[in-house]
Amino acid sequence: MKEELCREAEDATKNQYQNPLWNRLRFSRITESVLDQASKCRTVNGSLVNLIQGAKLRVATGGYFRDLLLVNYL
């Protein structure tokens, strides 16, 4: 691979985690790091299963609970 092509590839892949499209394309993809975690996992259900299924951790705030109440009320 030529040096110019290497630099172009580097520029195209910088800060991918900040790009919403990149995150959407990677949603529920099983990567090498996930496979490594799975090889060491000893539980049937938990955060690794959620990661593989595409779940995201959510911080429960006061507004989140208010929204839950409103949804159930309406």
N, C-alpha and C positions, 0 to 999 in steps of 0.2 A: 504494500500500500504506500502510495506516495505521501510525503510529508504534508502537502497541501490538502489532500483528502483527509488525512488524520486531523488536521486543524479544523477543517469544515465539520467533521463529525463531532469533535469536541465542542465547538460553538453551538451546534444544533442540540446538544444534549445537556448543556449547562442549566442548572436550576430547574430541572424538569418537575420536581415535586411542587413547585409554585405555579405550574401551568394547569388550569382546570381541565383542559382537553387531555393532557397527559394522564391526569388522575382518572378521568372517565375511561380512557382506553385501557388502563391497568386495573380497573375494578374487577375484583374476583379472579385475577390471574394468579396462578400458582407459580411462584418464582423459586429460585434456588434457595433463597433464605427461608422461605416457608417450608420447603421440603426438608431442610436441615432441622428446623424446629419440630416438624412432624416426626422425624426419625428419632428424636429424643423425648417426645411427648409420651406420658404414661397415663393421661386422663382421657376419658371418653368424651367429655363435654367441657367446654371452657373457652378461654380467649383465643386459643389457636383455631378451634372449630369456627368461632365467629369471624376470625381473620380470613380463613379460607372461604367462608360463605359470603364475605364482603361486608360484614357488619363493621360499623365504626363506633368507637367509644363516644359516648355522649355525656357531657357534664350536666347533671340535673340542677338547674338554677330555679330561682323563685318564679321567673317567667315561664319556664318549662312546666312547672306544676300548675300555674294559673291556666296555661293553655290546655292542659289535660282536663282541668275542671270545666273550662268553657266548652270544650268539645263534648264532654259528657252531658253538660247542661243543655246544649242546643240540640 
